[in-house]
């Protein structure tokens, strides 16, 4: 098959296999079985946020991911937009978009988030695959649950989510403005009535 650019996510019932798997994935990359552009272990904290634990050399961390595909993905899964959309914590909390529903199988990022519930970790990687065999075999050997998504699909969904968030923010600001305007109008009416009472002006015919 032609080469595919994919984001893969591997998860286990316990946290310990991820660290050994990170090393093994690197070895597969060194052997040319798969091109590993970037890989990292991500851990879901109790509050739903994501962190990227450092390895013994201190070279793995959230800052290292920067503005890469993985950096954007991890940032949105554990950041404010992810929380707003309900992607954080592995359980969708209900937002303004159908995209953020747990049973929406078309939402790839929601599926990724659900694969990392609080208190667990996962191995994520941005890879180029000439065949699925190497990664599929790697996942099977390590006992991992594998989720594979096209890199373009991940980025397209993030773009759509950010656009939806912008529209929701605009709608929220408009609602606040309208509410304040209605409150000011009501207060203005009350002030006018109070002044009329003080001045003994009849409201008839006004």
C-alpha positions as CSV (number, residue, x, y, z in Angstrom):
1,X,0.0,0.0,0.0
2,X,1.1,3.6,-0.4
3,X,2.6,5.3,2.6
4,X,0.1,6.7,5.1
5,X,0.6,9.5,7.6
6,X,-1.2,8.4,10.8
7,X,-1.5,9.2,14.4
8,X,-1.5,6.1,16.5
9,X,-2.6,5.7,20.1
10,X,-1.8,2.6,22.2
11,X,-3.3,2.1,25.6
12,X,-3.2,-0.6,28.3
13,X,-5.2,-1.5,31.4
14,X,-2.2,-0.5,33.5
15,X,0.3,2.4,33.1
16,X,3.6,0.5,33.1
17,X,3.7,-1.0,29.6
18,X,3.7,2.4,27.9
19,X,7.3,3.1,28.9
20,X,8.7,-0.1,27.5
21,X,6.5,0.3,24.4
22,X,8.0,3.8,23.8
23,X,11.4,2.2,23.6
24,X,10.3,-0.6,21.3
25,X,8.6,1.8,19.0
26,X,11.8,3.7,18.7
27,X,13.6,0.5,17.8
28,X,11.0,-0.2,15.1
29,X,11.7,3.2,13.7
30,X,15.5,2.7,13.8
31,X,15.0,-0.6,11.9
32,X,13.0,1.1,9.2
33,X,9.8,-0.8,9.8
34,X,8.0,2.4,10.4
35,X,8.9,6.1,10.3
36,X,8.3,7.6,13.7
37,X,8.2,11.3,13.3
38,X,7.4,11.9,17.0
39,X,6.3,9.9,19.9
40,X,5.4,10.5,23.6
41,X,3.7,9.1,26.6
42,X,0.7,11.1,27.8
43,X,-0.8,10.7,31.2
44,X,-4.4,11.7,32.1
45,X,-4.5,13.4,35.5
46,X,-7.4,13.2,37.9
47,X,-8.7,16.7,36.8
48,X,-8.9,15.6,33.2
49,X,-5.7,17.5,32.1
50,X,-3.0,15.7,30.2
51,X,0.7,15.8,31.0
52,X,3.7,14.4,29.2
53,X,6.0,12.7,31.8
54,X,9.7,13.1,31.3
55,X,11.9,10.1,30.8
56,X,15.1,9.4,32.7
57,X,17.0,11.7,30.3
58,X,14.5,14.5,30.8
59,X,14.1,14.9,27.1
60,X,10.4,14.1,26.9
61,X,8.0,16.7,28.0
62,X,5.1,18.8,26.8
63,X,7.4,21.7,25.8
64,X,9.3,19.2,23.6
65,X,6.2,18.5,21.5
66,X,5.9,22.2,20.7
67,X,3.7,23.1,17.7
68,X,3.9,19.7,16.1
69,X,0.9,17.5,15.3
70,X,1.3,15.7,18.6
71,X,1.8,19.0,20.5
72,X,-1.5,20.3,19.0
73,X,-3.3,17.1,19.7
74,X,-2.2,16.8,23.3
75,X,-2.9,20.5,23.9
76,X,-6.4,20.2,22.7
77,X,-7.2,16.9,24.4
78,X,-6.1,18.3,27.8
79,X,-6.5,22.0,27.3
80,X,-9.4,24.5,27.7
81,X,-11.0,23.7,24.4
82,X,-10.8,20.0,25.1
83,X,-12.5,20.6,28.4
84,X,-15.1,22.8,26.8
85,X,-15.9,20.2,24.1
86,X,-16.0,17.5,26.7
87,X,-12.9,15.7,25.5
88,X,-11.0,15.9,28.8
89,X,-11.4,13.2,31.4
90,X,-12.4,10.5,28.9
91,X,-16.1,11.4,29.4
92,X,-17.8,14.0,27.3
93,X,-19.5,16.6,29.5
94,X,-21.9,18.1,26.9
95,X,-21.1,21.2,25.0
96,X,-22.5,23.1,22.1
97,X,-21.6,20.7,19.4
98,X,-22.7,17.2,18.4
99,X,-19.1,16.6,17.6
100,X,-18.4,16.3,21.3
101,X,-20.8,13.5,22.1
102,X,-19.4,10.2,23.5
103,X,-21.4,8.1,21.1
104,X,-20.3,10.0,18.0
105,X,-18.1,7.5,16.2
106,X,-17.1,10.1,13.6
107,X,-15.3,12.2,16.3
108,X,-11.8,10.7,16.2
109,X,-10.5,13.0,18.9
110,X,-13.4,12.0,21.2
111,X,-12.4,8.4,20.7
112,X,-8.8,9.2,21.5
113,X,-9.8,11.0,24.7
114,X,-12.0,8.1,25.8
115,X,-8.9,5.8,25.4
116,X,-7.1,7.8,28.1
117,X,-9.4,7.9,31.2
118,X,-8.1,9.6,34.4
119,X,-5.3,7.8,36.1
120,X,-4.1,6.1,33.0
121,X,-1.5,6.8,30.3
122,X,-1.0,6.0,26.6
123,X,1.6,6.1,23.9
124,X,0.9,8.4,21.0
125,X,3.0,8.8,17.9
126,X,3.0,10.6,14.6
127,X,4.1,7.9,12.1
128,X,4.4,7.2,8.4
129,X,3.5,3.6,7.5
130,X,4.1,1.7,4.3
131,X,2.2,-1.1,5.8
132,X,0.1,-1.6,9.0
133,X,1.9,-4.9,9.8
134,X,4.7,-3.4,11.9
135,X,2.5,-1.3,14.2
136,X,-0.3,-4.0,14.3
137,X,2.3,-6.6,15.4
138,X,3.8,-4.3,17.9
139,X,0.4,-3.5,19.5
140,X,-0.4,-7.2,19.6
141,X,2.9,-8.2,21.2
142,X,2.5,-5.5,23.9
143,X,-1.2,-6.3,24.6
144,X,-2.2,-2.8,23.6
145,X,-5.4,-1.5,22.3
146,X,-4.6,0.3,19.1
147,X,-6.3,3.4,17.7
148,X,-5.0,4.5,14.3
149,X,-6.3,7.8,12.7
150,X,-5.1,9.6,9.6
151,X,-3.0,12.7,10.5
152,X,-5.1,14.8,8.1
153,X,-8.3,13.6,9.8
154,X,-7.0,14.6,13.2
155,X,-6.0,18.1,12.0
156,X,-9.2,18.6,10.1
157,X,-11.3,17.8,13.2
158,X,-9.2,20.1,15.3
159,X,-9.7,22.9,12.8
160,X,-13.4,22.2,12.8
161,X,-13.5,22.2,16.6
162,X,-11.7,25.5,16.8
163,X,-14.0,27.1,14.3
164,X,-17.0,25.8,16.3
165,X,-15.5,27.2,19.5
166,X,-15.1,30.6,17.8
167,X,-18.7,30.6,16.7
168,X,-19.9,29.5,20.2
169,X,-17.9,32.3,21.8
170,X,-19.4,34.9,19.5
171,X,-22.9,33.6,20.3
172,X,-22.1,33.7,24.0
173,X,-20.9,37.3,23.8
174,X,-24.0,38.3,21.8
175,X,-26.2,36.6,24.4
176,X,-24.5,38.5,27.2
177,X,-24.8,41.8,25.3
178,X,-28.5,41.2,24.6
179,X,-29.1,40.3,28.2
180,X,-27.3,43.5,29.5
181,X,-29.2,45.6,27.0
182,X,-32.5,44.1,28.2
183,X,-31.5,44.8,31.8
184,X,-30.6,48.4,31.1
185,X,-33.9,48.9,29.3
186,X,-35.8,47.5,32.2
187,X,-33.9,49.6,34.7
188,X,-34.4,52.7,32.5
189,X,-38.2,52.0,32.5
190,X,-38.1,51.6,36.3
191,X,-36.2,54.9,36.7
192,X,-38.7,56.7,34.5
193,X,-41.7,55.4,36.5
194,X,-40.0,56.4,39.8
195,X,-39.4,59.9,38.5
196,X,-43.0,60.2,37.4
197,X,-44.2,59.2,40.8
198,X,-41.9,61.7,42.5
199,X,-43.0,64.5,40.2
200,X,-46.7,63.5,40.3
201,X,-46.9,63.0,36.6
202,X,-49.7,60.7,35.5
203,X,-48.7,57.9,33.2
204,X,-52.0,58.2,31.3
205,X,-51.5,59.3,27.8
206,X,-47.7,58.9,28.0
